[in-house]
Each structure stands twice: as C-alpha cells, then as structure tokens.
C-alpha cells in the first residue's frame, strides 16, 4: 500500500520529469528567458496536485554561455535554471527544488509535511 506522503513525492517526481524533458533543448536567449520561465511554470501548474512552480532562468550563466558563442541563443539545460515546486496531495505538502550539483541538474525533496 502506498502512503499519502509517498504518493505526493511520486507526483513531485512526475512534475519534474515532465518539466525538464519537455523543455530541455528549447532555444533560449536573454530576450526569451522571462517568457520561457512563465511558460514552463504555467504548463506544469496545470498538472494535478501542483500548487506552485517557480522557474528562474539564471541570467549570469546564460550570459556567460553566450559570451563564448557566435550565436545569439543557446539551448535550455539544467545549468541555466533553478526550479522550485510545491505539491499538495491528500493533506501532504511536498516542496522540491532543482539546482546544479557537481555539474548535474539535481532534483530533490526539500520537505514533506503532513
């Protein structure tokens, strides 16, 4: 039998998988960063049990990447964003975040509250 906290954590994982794999590779430029943040957050917030999503495109990382390129854009990867989500399932609140750790976009639980 799956507990409500386990189901809530599963829901958080589904949201992160959807967000990352749906948007990874999207063309990204400084002029599109804010609209992409909103599009990502709003699309994931449509999913069941998702109460809030905050996506932040890291302007400094994006600028550094573009300074080394001849192009005016790059593709979205985990190194260019930080994400926080709040999932609420059957009285359980799960808070999560994604950030770079040792060169990898790590998605992790911050808290599980009943």
Backbone as JSON Lines, residues from 0, in Angstrom:
{"i":0,"aa":"X","n":[0.84,-1.18,0.0],"ca":[0.0,0.0,0.0],"c":[0.89,1.25,0.0]}
{"i":1,"aa":"X","n":[0.58,2.18,-0.85],"ca":[1.33,3.43,-0.95],"c":[0.74,4.44,0.04]}
{"i":2,"aa":"X","n":[1.6,5.09,0.79],"ca":[1.14,6.11,1.73],"c":[0.92,7.43,1.0]}
{"i":3,"aa":"X","n":[0.17,8.33,1.61],"ca":[-0.04,9.65,1.01],"c":[1.27,10.42,0.82]}
{"i":4,"aa":"X","n":[2.19,10.42,1.79],"ca":[3.47,11.09,1.54],"c":[4.25,10.48,0.37]}
{"i":5,"aa":"X","n":[4.21,9.17,0.23],"ca":[4.88,8.53,-0.9],"c":[4.24,8.95,-2.22]}
{"i":6,"aa":"X","n":[2.92,8.97,-2.26],"ca":[2.22,9.38,-3.48],"c":[2.51,10.84,-3.81]}
{"i":7,"aa":"X","n":[2.58,11.69,-2.8],"ca":[2.89,13.1,-3.02],"c":[4.29,13.26,-3.6]}
{"i":8,"aa":"X","n":[5.25,12.49,-3.08],"ca":[6.62,12.54,-3.61],"c":[6.67,12.03,-5.05]}
{"i":9,"aa":"X","n":[5.91,10.98,-5.34],"ca":[5.82,10.48,-6.7],"c":[5.29,11.56,-7.64]}
{"i":10,"aa":"X","n":[4.24,12.27,-7.21],"ca":[3.68,13.35,-8.02],"c":[4.72,14.43,-8.29]}
{"i":11,"aa":"X","n":[5.52,14.74,-7.29],"ca":[6.57,15.75,-7.49],"c":[7.57,15.27,-8.55]}
{"i":12,"aa":"X","n":[7.94,14.0,-8.49],"ca":[8.87,13.45,-9.48],"c":[8.31,13.5,-10.89]}
{"i":13,"aa":"X","n":[7.03,13.21,-11.02],"ca":[6.38,13.28,-12.34],"c":[6.45,14.7,-12.89]}
{"i":14,"aa":"X","n":[6.18,15.68,-12.03],"ca":[6.2,17.08,-12.47],"c":[7.59,17.48,-12.92]}
{"i":15,"aa":"X","n":[8.63,17.09,-12.16],"ca":[9.99,17.45,-12.54],"c":[10.39,16.78,-13.85]}
{"i":16,"aa":"X","n":[10.06,15.5,-13.99],"ca":[10.39,14.81,-15.24],"c":[9.72,15.47,-16.43]}
{"i":17,"aa":"X","n":[8.48,15.84,-16.25],"ca":[7.74,16.5,-17.32],"c":[8.36,17.85,-17.65]}
{"i":18,"aa":"X","n":[8.65,18.64,-16.64],"ca":[9.2,19.97,-16.87],"c":[10.55,19.87,-17.59]}
{"i":19,"aa":"X","n":[11.43,19.07,-17.06],"ca":[12.78,19.03,-17.62],"c":[12.79,18.47,-19.03]}
{"i":20,"aa":"X","n":[12.13,17.35,-19.24],"ca":[12.23,16.7,-20.54],"c":[11.34,17.35,-21.59]}
{"i":21,"aa":"X","n":[10.35,18.08,-21.17],"ca":[9.53,18.81,-22.14],"c":[10.28,20.03,-22.67]}
{"i":22,"aa":"X","n":[11.07,20.69,-21.81],"ca":[11.67,21.96,-22.19],"c":[13.17,21.89,-22.47]}
{"i":23,"aa":"X","n":[13.86,20.86,-22.07],"ca":[15.3,20.75,-22.37],"c":[15.49,20.82,-23.88]}
{"i":24,"aa":"X","n":[16.43,21.63,-24.29],"ca":[16.7,21.8,-25.72],"c":[15.96,22.96,-26.35]}
{"i":25,"aa":"X","n":[15.05,23.59,-25.61],"ca":[14.34,24.76,-26.14],"c":[15.33,25.89,-26.42]}
{"i":26,"aa":"X","n":[15.24,26.54,-27.58],"ca":[16.11,27.68,-27.83],"c":[15.91,28.75,-26.76]}
{"i":27,"aa":"X","n":[17.01,29.29,-26.24],"ca":[16.98,30.23,-25.12],"c":[17.89,31.41,-25.41]}
{"i":28,"aa":"X","n":[17.34,32.6,-25.24],"ca":[18.12,33.83,-25.38],"c":[17.72,34.76,-24.24]}
{"i":29,"aa":"X","n":[18.49,35.8,-24.01],"ca":[18.1,36.75,-22.97],"c":[16.71,37.35,-23.2]}
{"i":30,"aa":"X","n":[16.35,37.55,-24.45],"ca":[15.04,38.17,-24.72],"c":[13.87,37.2,-24.53]}
{"i":31,"aa":"X","n":[14.15,35.89,-24.53],"ca":[13.07,34.92,-24.35],"c":[13.03,34.32,-22.94]}
{"i":32,"aa":"X","n":[13.99,34.64,-22.11],"ca":[14.13,33.99,-20.8],"c":[12.89,34.15,-19.93]}
{"i":33,"aa":"X","n":[12.38,35.37,-19.8],"ca":[11.22,35.58,-18.9],"c":[9.97,34.87,-19.41]}
{"i":34,"aa":"X","n":[9.74,34.92,-20.73],"ca":[8.54,34.25,-21.24],"c":[8.68,32.73,-21.13]}
{"i":35,"aa":"X","n":[9.89,32.22,-21.27],"ca":[10.09,30.78,-21.11],"c":[9.88,30.36,-19.65]}
{"i":36,"aa":"X","n":[10.35,31.17,-18.71],"ca":[10.09,30.9,-17.29],"c":[8.59,30.75,-17.04]}
{"i":37,"aa":"X","n":[7.82,31.72,-17.53],"ca":[6.37,31.71,-17.32],"c":[5.72,30.51,-18.0]}
{"i":38,"aa":"X","n":[6.12,30.22,-19.23],"ca":[5.53,29.1,-19.96],"c":[5.8,27.78,-19.23]}
{"i":39,"aa":"X","n":[7.0,27.6,-18.74],"ca":[7.34,26.37,-18.04],"c":[6.51,26.24,-16.77]}
{"i":40,"aa":"X","n":[6.48,27.29,-15.97],"ca":[5.73,27.24,-14.71],"c":[4.25,27.02,-14.96]}
{"i":41,"aa":"X","n":[3.67,27.76,-15.88],"ca":[2.24,27.64,-16.13],"c":[1.86,26.28,-16.7]}
{"i":42,"aa":"X","n":[2.71,25.7,-17.52],"ca":[2.37,24.39,-18.08],"c":[2.38,23.31,-17.0]}
{"i":43,"aa":"X","n":[3.34,23.36,-16.1],"ca":[3.42,22.34,-15.05],"c":[2.33,22.56,-14.0]}
{"i":44,"aa":"X","n":[1.98,23.81,-13.72],"ca":[0.92,24.1,-12.76],"c":[-0.43,23.54,-13.21]}
{"i":45,"aa":"X","n":[-0.59,23.24,-14.48],"ca":[-1.82,22.62,-14.97],"c":[-2.0,21.19,-14.46]}
{"i":46,"aa":"X","n":[-0.93,20.55,-14.07],"ca":[-1.0,19.14,-13.68],"c":[-1.65,18.99,-12.3]}
{"i":47,"aa":"X","n":[-2.3,17.86,-12.08],"ca":[-2.96,17.62,-10.8],"c":[-2.0,17.73,-9.62]}
{"i":48,"aa":"X","n":[-2.49,18.29,-8.52],"ca":[-1.8,18.4,-7.23],"c":[-0.67,19.42,-7.22]}
{"i":49,"aa":"X","n":[-0.41,20.08,-8.33],"ca":[0.68,21.05,-8.39],"c":[0.12,22.41,-7.97]}
{"i":50,"aa":"X","n":[0.59,22.9,-6.84],"ca":[0.09,24.18,-6.3],"c":[0.9,25.37,-6.76]}
{"i":51,"aa":"X","n":[2.2,25.2,-6.93],"ca":[3.01,26.32,-7.42],"c":[4.31,25.81,-8.01]}
{"i":52,"aa":"X","n":[4.77,26.57,-8.98],"ca":[6.05,26.3,-9.63],"c":[6.76,27.64,-9.82]}
{"i":53,"aa":"X","n":[8.03,27.67,-9.46],"ca":[8.84,28.86,-9.73],"c":[10.04,28.41,-10.56]}
{"i":54,"aa":"X","n":[10.16,29.0,-11.74],"ca":[11.29,28.71,-12.63],"c":[12.08,29.99,-12.76]}
{"i":55,"aa":"X","n":[13.38,29.9,-12.53],"ca":[14.25,31.07,-12.69],"c":[15.34,30.72,-13.69]}
{"i":56,"aa":"X","n":[15.37,31.45,-14.79],"ca":[16.47,31.33,-15.74],"c":[17.63,32.15,-15.17]}
{"i":57,"aa":"X","n":[18.78,31.55,-15.08],"ca":[19.94,32.19,-14.47],"c":[20.65,33.05,-15.52]}
{"i":58,"aa":"X","n":[20.37,34.34,-15.44],"ca":[20.89,35.27,-16.43],"c":[22.4,35.28,-16.54]}
{"i":59,"aa":"X","n":[23.09,35.19,-15.4],"ca":[24.56,35.21,-15.43],"c":[25.12,33.99,-16.17]}
{"i":60,"aa":"X","n":[24.54,32.82,-15.92],"ca":[25.0,31.61,-16.61],"c":[24.7,31.69,-18.1]}
{"i":61,"aa":"X","n":[23.53,32.2,-18.44],"ca":[23.16,32.36,-19.85],"c":[24.09,33.34,-20.54]}
{"i":62,"aa":"X","n":[24.35,34.46,-19.9],"ca":[25.24,35.47,-20.48],"c":[26.65,34.91,-20.68]}
{"i":63,"aa":"X","n":[27.15,34.17,-19.71],"ca":[28.48,33.58,-19.83],"c":[28.55,32.61,-21.01]}
{"i":64,"aa":"X","n":[27.51,31.82,-21.17],"ca":[27.46,30.87,-22.29],"c":[27.45,31.61,-23.63]}
{"i":65,"aa":"X","n":[26.65,32.66,-23.72],"ca":[26.54,33.39,-24.99],"c":[27.8,34.2,-25.29]}
{"i":66,"aa":"X","n":[28.52,34.61,-24.27],"ca":[29.78,35.33,-24.5],"c":[30.82,34.45,-25.17]}
{"i":67,"aa":"X","n":[30.71,33.15,-25.01],"ca":[31.65,32.2,-25.61],"c":[31.15,31.64,-26.93]}
{"i":68,"aa":"X","n":[30.06,32.19,-27.45],"ca":[29.42,31.64,-28.65],"c":[29.26,32.73,-29.7]}
{"i":69,"aa":"X","n":[29.2,32.3,-30.94],"ca":[28.92,33.26,-32.01],"c":[27.42,33.42,-32.24]}
{"i":70,"aa":"X","n":[26.63,32.56,-31.6],"ca":[25.17,32.61,-31.76],"c":[24.55,33.56,-30.72]}
{"i":71,"aa":"X","n":[23.33,33.99,-30.99],"ca":[22.6,34.86,-30.07],"c":[21.71,34.08,-29.12]}
{"i":72,"aa":"X","n":[21.77,32.77,-29.19],"ca":[20.94,31.92,-28.33],"c":[21.68,30.62,-28.06]}
{"i":73,"aa":"X","n":[21.16,29.87,-27.11],"ca":[21.68,28.54,-26.81],"c":[20.47,27.65,-26.55]}
{"i":74,"aa":"X","n":[20.69,26.44,-26.09],"ca":[19.55,25.59,-25.76],"c":[19.45,25.44,-24.26]}
{"i":75,"aa":"X","n":[18.24,25.35,-23.79],"ca":[17.98,25.24,-22.36],"c":[18.49,23.91,-21.81]}
{"i":76,"aa":"X","n":[19.28,23.98,-20.76],"ca":[19.71,22.81,-20.0],"c":[19.59,23.18,-18.52]}
{"i":77,"aa":"X","n":[19.82,22.19,-17.67],"ca":[19.7,22.42,-16.24],"c":[20.64,23.47,-15.7]}
{"i":78,"aa":"X","n":[21.77,23.7,-16.36],"ca":[22.72,24.69,-15.85],"c":[22.19,26.11,-15.93]}
{"i":79,"aa":"X","n":[21.12,26.32,-16.69],"ca":[20.58,27.67,-16.86],"c":[19.34,27.95,-16.02]}
{"i":80,"aa":"X","n":[18.95,27.01,-15.16],"ca":[17.71,27.26,-14.41],"c":[17.73,26.65,-13.02]}
{"i":81,"aa":"X","n":[16.95,27.28,-12.16],"ca":[16.62,26.74,-10.85],"c":[15.1,26.66,-10.78]}
{"i":82,"aa":"X","n":[14.61,25.59,-10.19],"ca":[13.17,25.36,-10.15],"c":[12.77,24.98,-8.73]}
{"i":83,"aa":"X","n":[11.65,25.5,-8.28],"ca":[11.04,25.09,-7.01],"c":[9.58,24.74,-7.28]}
{"i":84,"aa":"X","n":[9.09,23.7,-6.62],"ca":[7.69,23.3,-6.77],"c":[7.09,23.0,-5.4]}
{"i":85,"aa":"X","n":[5.78,23.2,-5.33],"ca":[5.01,22.79,-4.15],"c":[3.86,21.92,-4.64]}
{"i":86,"aa":"X","n":[3.83,20.71,-4.13],"ca":[2.81,19.72,-4.48],"c":[1.96,19.49,-3.24]}
{"i":87,"aa":"X","n":[0.65,19.45,-3.4],"ca":[-0.25,19.14,-2.29],"c":[-1.12,17.97,-2.69]}
{"i":88,"aa":"X","n":[-1.03,16.9,-1.88],"ca":[-1.75,15.67,-2.16],"c":[-2.32,15.12,-0.85]}
{"i":89,"aa":"X","n":[-3.64,15.05,-0.76],"ca":[-4.32,14.44,0.38],"c":[-3.77,14.92,1.73]}
{"i":90,"aa":"X","n":[-3.61,16.24,1.86],"ca":[-3.14,16.81,3.11],"c":[-1.64,16.79,3.31]}
{"i":91,"aa":"X","n":[-0.89,16.35,2.32],"ca":[0.57,16.31,2.39],"c":[1.12,17.39,1.45]}
{"i":92,"aa":"X","n":[2.04,18.19,1.97],"ca":[2.7,19.21,1.15],"c":[4.14,18.79,0.93]}
{"i":93,"aa":"X","n":[4.53,18.72,-0.33],"ca":[5.89,18.37,-0.71],"c":[6.51,19.59,-1.38]}
{"i":94,"aa":"X","n":[7.68,19.95,-0.91],"ca":[8.44,21.05,-1.52],"c":[9.7,20.44,-2.14]}
{"i":95,"aa":"X","n":[9.98,20.88,-3.36],"ca":[11.11,20.34,-4.11],"c":[11.89,21.47,-4.74]}
{"i":96,"aa":"X","n":[13.1,21.14,-5.19],"ca":[13.87,22.11,-5.95],"c":[14.82,21.38,-6.89]}
{"i":97,"aa":"X","n":[15.23,22.09,-7.91],"ca":[16.24,21.6,-8.83],"c":[17.31,22.65,-8.92]}
{"i":98,"aa":"X","n":[18.55,22.21,-8.77],"ca":[19.69,23.1,-8.92],"c":[20.9,22.28,-9.3]}
{"i":99,"aa":"X","n":[21.89,22.94,-9.83],"ca":[23.1,22.23,-10.24],"c":[23.88,21.77,-9.02]}
{"i":100,"aa":"X","n":[24.35,20.53,-9.09],"ca":[25.21,19.99,-8.04],"c":[26.24,19.1,-8.72]}
{"i":101,"aa":"X","n":[27.5,19.45,-8.58],"ca":[28.59,18.71,-9.22],"c":[28.38,18.58,-10.72]}
{"i":102,"aa":"X","n":[27.91,19.65,-11.36],"ca":[27.75,19.66,-12.8],"c":[26.52,18.95,-13.33]}
{"i":103,"aa":"X","n":[25.59,18.6,-12.44],"ca":[24.39,17.85,-12.84],"c":[23.15,18.54,-12.28]}
{"i":104,"aa":"X","n":[22.07,18.65,-13.07],"ca":[20.84,19.27,-12.55],"c":[20.12,18.28,-11.62]}
{"i":105,"aa":"X","n":[20.31,18.46,-10.33],"ca":[19.77,17.54,-9.34],"c":[18.4,18.0,-8.87]}
{"i":106,"aa":"X","n":[17.44,17.12,-8.94],"ca":[16.07,17.38,-8.47],"c":[15.93,16.68,-7.12]}
{"i":107,"aa":"X","n":[15.51,17.43,-6.1],"ca":[15.47,16.82,-4.78],"c":[14.31,17.32,-3.94]}
{"i":108,"aa":"X","n":[13.98,16.5,-2.95],"ca":[12.95,16.87,-1.97],"c":[13.57,17.84,-0.97]}
{"i":109,"aa":"X","n":[12.83,18.89,-0.66],"ca":[13.24,19.83,0.37],"c":[12.53,19.48,1.67]}
{"i":110,"aa":"X","n":[11.21,19.21,1.56],"ca":[10.45,18.84,2.76],"c":[9.19,18.08,2.36]}
{"i":111,"aa":"X","n":[8.73,17.26,3.3],"ca":[7.46,16.54,3.18],"c":[6.73,16.79,4.49]}
{"i":112,"aa":"X","n":[5.59,17.48,4.41],"ca":[4.86,17.87,5.62],"c":[3.44,17.32,5.58]}
{"i":113,"aa":"X","n":[3.05,16.67,6.67],"ca":[1.68,16.16,6.77],"c":[0.83,17.11,7.58]}
